[in-house]
Amino acid sequence: MTSPVAAAPPTLLKVILAYLAVYVIWGSTYLGIIFCLDTIHTVFLMPGVRFLVAGVILYAWARRRAGRPSLTQWRDAAIIGGALLFIANGTVVWAETRVPSGLTALLIAVVPLCMVILEWLRPGGVRPGRRVVAGIILGLAGLAILTGPESLAGGGRVDLLGAGGLLVACFVWSAGSLYSRYATKPSSPYLAAGMQMISGGVLHLVTGTIFGEWSKVDVSGISLKSAASLVYLIFFGSIVAFTAYMWLMQVSTPARVATYAYVNPLVAVFLGWAFNNESINQRTFAATAVIVTAVAFIVSAQASPPSSTIANRTAEEPTDVSASAIPDRSAAPLADACATNTECA
């Protein structure tokens, strides 16, 4: 695998816009998925269509400006797309049929912790600083406040198999994201993201076909709202936000990018209040303050590589320009509505 060396530092504005895309657009996909699944009742086919169409559009556009990808690049794209968009997403969808939505949000928030640990443990890895550790703890606490004890417990016994599945999804998402930093990819991030989405979409469609989901599809029964939501998920949730996420994994630190897992539930709650007649309370604002503080801790932290590897990492680590300047997550009433039908991205 190649090291993630940035050819030239991107502008601060570009980094900020990419973070906003991952924070806000992925947070809005909660509502989009709910509307989409109102009349499209498939677990695998809907995300399969979403990712495949988005991938083909992005690939066709980027292919005109880049060279033909190699078989090695397609292999790595299939690994990344399979890990992030198929295994992690699919596991979350399955697990959320067994686990309360509040606990789901809290477990999905383990993603930043997984990324930090995996990045630390890899050969020549980066040791997390105190600010990062404090930020992760604060982020988990903020989501616990946001979801509340009643949502965490779900009024009954927690399904250990489902909870374990969510942790597996977090690990696979984190591992796949870190793998993308060192995988063999085309020079164009758009072409790479398109290849990854094509791979993930095909795997979803094949799985949906195996489980007989085509018999559940009633094209005449699909509402305009569901169709419009699917278009939104394709163009904004996938083409814009997923591409921004994969690009940020090259130019920023894993811990900073993974803060999406803290911010997305907040965005979902406020959008649910604004567009879906859902309520917010003092606990929501308290959680917002804690989570914003957690993100500030992580974003402002400086990486602390082991002293024995400082000299070796100068040319290996990606340029992090965000120092001055992310499976479906769910929380609050909006998440309850889609507890059995969410995805990671």
N, C-alpha and C positions, 0 to 999 in steps of 0.2 A: 504494500500500500504506500501511496505517496503522502508526504507531509503537506498539511494545509497551508501553503505559503501564499499570501496575498500578493498579487502582482503590484498593486499600488493601493495605498490606504484610501478607502472610500470616504466621501464627505460625511461630515457629522449629520447633515440634513438627511442624507440617504439612510443612515443608520437609524435615526429617529423615526423616519417614515416606516421603515421595516418593522421596528418594534411596535409602532402603533397598529400596523396591519395585523401582526400576530396577537397583540393584546385585544384590540377592539373587534376585528373581523372574526377571529376564532371565538371570542366571547359571544358574538351575535349568532354564531351558527347553532347555539342551543335553540333559539327561537326558530331559526330556519328549518332545523331538523324536525321540530315539533309540527310545524305547518306542513312540511313535506310529507311526513309519515301519517298525516291525517287520512289521506286517501291512497297512499302508496305503502302497502303493508308488507314490506319485505326487509329482512335484516341484512341480506348480502347483496341482492340485486340493485337496490337503490344506491348504496355507496359504490358498487361496482360501476354502474352507469356514470355516477358523478366523477369518479377518479379516471375512468377510461376516456370519457369525453374531454375532460380537462386536460388529460395527458396528451391526447391526440392533437388537440388545438395548440397546446404549448409546443409540442414536438414539431408540428408542421411549421409553425411560425419561426421557431429557433433554428430548425434544420436548414432553412434558406440562408442563414447567416453563419452557420458553423459547418465543420466537416462531418463526414459520416462517422458515427460512433463505432468503436471497436467492439468485438465480442467480449473482451474483458470489461469494458465500460458497461455493456448491457448486463453482464453477470453481476457486477457490483450494484447496478441500479435495481436489479431484481431482488438482491439481498436487502437493500435499504427499503424499497417499496414493500417487499413482503413483510419485513419486520415492523415498520411503522404503520403502514396503511392496511395491512391484512391481519397479521398476528395480533398486534397490540389492539387495533380497533375491534377486531372480531372477539377477542377475549373480553374486552370491556362490555360489548353488547351482550355477550352471554352472561357475564358476571352480574350485570345490573338487573337481570331477571331474578336474582337471588339476594341482592344486597341493597339495603336502604340507600336512597340517593345521597343523604348527608354523609354517610360513611364512605360512599363512593367518592365524593368530592375530596374528603380528607385523605383517602388512600391514593388517589390520583396525584395529590400534592406531594407524594413521596418522590415524584420524578426529579425535582431538583436535587434531592438527597442522593438518589441513585446516580445521577450524572456526576455529581461532585466526587462520590466515592469511586466510581469507575474511572474517572479521569485521573484520580489520585493513584489508583492501584496499577494503572497501565505502566509499562516500562517508560521511565523518564517522565512520569506523570507530575501533575501540579498539586501541591498540598493546599487544601483550602485554608484561608486565613480566618481570623476570629470573626471578622465582620460577616463573612459568608456563612459560617456556622450559626452565628446569632440571627442572621436573616432567615435561614432555613427554619430555625426553631420558631421565630416570630411568625413566619408564613403559615406554618402548620397550626399555630395557636389562633391566628386570624381566621383561618378556614373553620376551625372548631367553633369559634364564636359565631361565624356567619351561619353555619348549618344548625347549631343549637343541639342540646342534648336529645330532644325528641326526634330529630331527624337522624342523629347518629345511631340511636338505638332502633329506630323504626318501629317502636312499640312491641318488639319481640326479640327473639334470639337471633344473633348474627350467624349467618351461614358461613362457616369457616372455609368451605370449598370456594364459594364465590369471592370471599375476601382474599383468599390466596390467589385466585385467578387475576384479581385486580393488581396485586403486587407483581405477579408475573408479567402482566401487561406493562406496568411501569418499568420493569427491568428491561423488557424487550425494546420498548420505545427508547429508553435511555441508551441502551447498547447500540441500537440501530442508528440513533442520532450521532453518537460518538464515532461509530464506524464510518459515517458519511464524511467526517472531517479528514480521514486518511484514505478513503477509497479512491480507486481510479475513476475519474469522472471527466467528461468533456470540459473544455475551457469555458463554455457557456453555462452558467448556472440555470438558465431557462431550459436548455436542452436536457440537462441532467435531471431537473425536477420533472420534466415531461416524461422522461424514460421511467422514472421511479413511479409516477402516477399510473402510467400504462401498465406496469408490472403489477402494482397493487390492485388496480381495477380488474385486470384479467383474473387474478386469483379470487377476488370477490365473486365475479360472475360465474366462474367454474364451480365454486362452492355453492352458490345459490342454485345453480342448475342441478348439482348432485342432490341437494335437499328439496328439490321440486318446487322452488319458489315461483317459477314461471306460471304455475297454475293459480297463484294468488294475484297475479297482475290483471287488473281490469282497466284497460286504457280509457274506455268511455267513462269510467267512474272517477278518474283523476280530476280533481278540482283545479281551477285556475290558480288558487293560492298555493296548492302543492306544487304545481308545475313551475310557478314563478319562484318558489323557494328552492326547487332543485336547480334552476338556472342560477340563482344567487349562490348556492353552494358550489356550483361548478366554477363560476367566474371569480367569485370573491373568496370563498372559503378554501378553494383548491388552487386556482391559478395564481391569485395574488398572495394569500396568506401562507400557503404551504411553501411557495417559492421563496417568500421572504424569510420563513423559518429556516429553510435549508441554507440560504445565503448567510443568514446571521450565524449559523453554526460554523461557517468558515472564517468570519471576521471578528467574532466576539467570543467570550468564554462560555462554556457549557452552563455554568451556574447562572450567568446573567440571562442567557436565552431561555433557560428553564423557568424563569420567573413567570412565564405565561400561565403556568399551572396555578399560580396564586391569583392572578389578575382576571383570568377568564370567567371564573364564577361570579366575581363582582360585576363585571360587565353584563353577564347574563341576568343577574338579579335586577339591575337597574333598567335594562331593556324590557324585561318582563313587566316591571312596574309601568314603564312608559307606553308600551304597545300591547300588553296582554292583560291589563287590569289586575296586576298582582300587587301585593302590599309589601312595603318595606317598613322597618321599625328602627328603634334606637340601636338595637343589636347590629343591624346592617351598617350603620354609620360607625359604630365602635369597631366592627370588623374591618371596615374600610381603612380606618386610621392605622390599625395594626398592620394590615397587609401592605399599605403604602410605605410604612416605615420599614417593613421587611424587605421590600423591593429596593428601597433606597440604600439599605445596608449592603445588599448584594451587588447592586449596580456600581456603588462607589468603592467597593473593595478592590484592592490590588491583589493579583495572584501571587502566591508564595511558593515557588518551586523549591524542591530540595536543593540544598547548597551544593551537593555533588553534581547536580545536573544543570546549574545555571549557565555554565559556559557552553554546554552542548545544545541548549534550547533556543539560543538566539536566532538561529536560522530555521528552527523547526516550528515554533509556535506561530499561529496566525496573528497578524497585526490587530490589536484590540483598540478600535477607535471609539468605543462606547464608554470609556471610563469617565469622560466628561458629560456624557449625555444623560416558558413558553415550555389520551386516550380519552369518549367525550367526557369532559369533566361535567359535573352537575352539582347544583346546590339550590336550596330554598324551594319555593313552590314550583318554579319553572322546571327545575330538575325533576321534581316528583312527577310531573306530567309526562316526562320522557324517560322514566327510570328504566324502561325495558327497550328503549330504542335510541341509543346515543352512540357516538363514535369519538375517536381521539382527535381527529383533526378536521 
